[in-house]
């Protein structure tokens, strides 16, 4: 594991309620945890195709996102990227299309694909609103715990920082960053 360059990439739009889940999750991980060996945590927002450089830079990427599957809101799926097209990721916002296009472009360029997986959570509501639905707020800790479990299975040591931030603080700081 020591030679592997690993990243967590959160994609989503905080202006569309539950679509911001992965953005909040990446900020939460960055604020509250330390990883050994180090992991790069990237807020990919709605960058879509502009994320291509990240897919070329890292050997392993865990992509955090919402996922449109016919199941209960808050259900969590861990899916290898090679199977993305079968799970409805291409029917959502521009960032999902961009992630798939990044992988397709790498293949067309005959570049190595990173080992990548999506940790998707089914949204309750994607609408013009800042924050998360009650369902995703209730499932947030489970989503974070699932990420931690995946990383531990990959051989990472995870430590909680001395000073931590709550989900509510994370959302507030992303929406209205403190200026120093």
N, C-alpha and C positions, 0 to 999 in steps of 0.2 A: 504494500500500500504506500510505502514512503516515496516511491518514484511517480506516483499517480497525481496528476493535477486535477483537482476536483472542484466543481462549482455547483452552487444551488442558484437556479435562475427562476425568479418569480415573475410571471407575466399577468397583466390584467389592468383594468381601468378603475381607479378609485371613484370616478364620477358615476359609475354604473353599479352601485350597491354591491351585491355579492361578487361581481366581477373583480373587485379589488382585494379579494381574500388572499391571493398569493403575494401581493404587494405588502399587505400588512404582515403576513407570515414571514417574509424575508426580513423585514424591519425588526420584527419580534426576535427572530433568531440572532440577528446581528447585535441587538441591544442586550440580550439576556444570556448568550452562550459563548463559550470559547471552544474551539475544536482543535484536536491534535491528531494527525497533522492538520495544518491550517486549511481552511476551506474558504474559497472566495464566494461571497454572497452578493448576488447581482439583482438589483431591481430593474427588470426589463420593461416594466410598464407596458406600454402599447407600441413598443419599438418595432415589432414584427420583423420584417426582412432585414432591418438594421442590426439585428442580433447575430447575423452571419459570422462576424468576427469572433464572437464568443464560442460558436460551434467549431471554429477552426482552432481556437486557442486551447481548449480543454479536452482532456482524454475522457473524462467522466462528467456528466451533467445530470443533475436531478432537477427536472422542470416542475415547478409548482404552478397550478392553474385550476380554474373551474373546468368542469367537463359536462357536456350535455349527453346524459344517458338516461333512459327511462327507468328511473329508480327514485327512491325517496330523497328529498333534499337533505344534504348533510352526509350522504353516503360517500365513502372514500374509496378510490380505486388507484392501485399502483400498477401502471401499464408500461411495458417496454415500448420505446419509441417506434420500433419496427412494426408495431401493431396499431399505431395511432389512427390510421385511416379507417379502421373498423369500429372506432368508438365515438364518432361524431364530433371530433375536435375541429374538423374543417367547416362545420356549420355555424360556428360562433363568430366572435369579433375578429378584427384584423390581426390581432396579435397571434391568435391560434393559426391562422392561415400563414402568417409569417414564419412561425416555428416550423411548420411542415415544409414550407418553401425553402427554408434554410437547409434542412436535411436533404431535400431534393437537389438543391444547387450543389451541395458538396458531392453528392453522387455523380452529377453531371460533370463536375470539374475533376472527377476521379481522385478526390481528396478523401482521406480516411474519415469515417464517421465516428463521432465520440460515442462511447457507451452512454446511452441516455435512457431515462425513464421519466414518465410523467406521474406525479402524485396529484390526481385530480379529485376535486370535491364537487358534488352536484349542488348547484345554487338553488336557493328558494326563489329568488327574484333578481333579475337583471333589469334595472330600470334607472332612470336618471335620479340618483340619490347618493349622497355620501354616507358611508357607514356600511354595516352589515345587517342582514336580517337576523331576527332572534335565533332562528335555527342555526345559522353559521356561527353566531356568537357562542351558542351552546356547544357547538362541535369544534370550536377553535383549538381548545387544549388537546382534544383527541387528534386533530390534524397535526399539531406540533409534536405530540408524542409519537405519532406515526413516522414523521420525518426523523426524529431522534432514533427510533428503532431501526429504520433503514440505514442510517449512518453508522450506528453501532455494529450492525451486521456487516457493513463494509470495512470495519476495522478502526473506526474513529473513536477516540475518547472524547467525551463531551462533559464540559464543566459549566455549571451555572455561575454567572458573574456575581460579585458581591452586591452590586447595585443593579436592580432589574426594573423593567418597565412593564406595566400592564397593557393589555390590548387596547383599553380605552385611551391610555397615554400615547400609545403608538399611533392610533387613528388621529388623535388631536394634533400630534407633532407632524404628521404627514400632511394633514389638511392645512394647518396653520403653523409652519415651522417657526421656532424661536430664533430671532435674529440677535446676534451678539455684538 
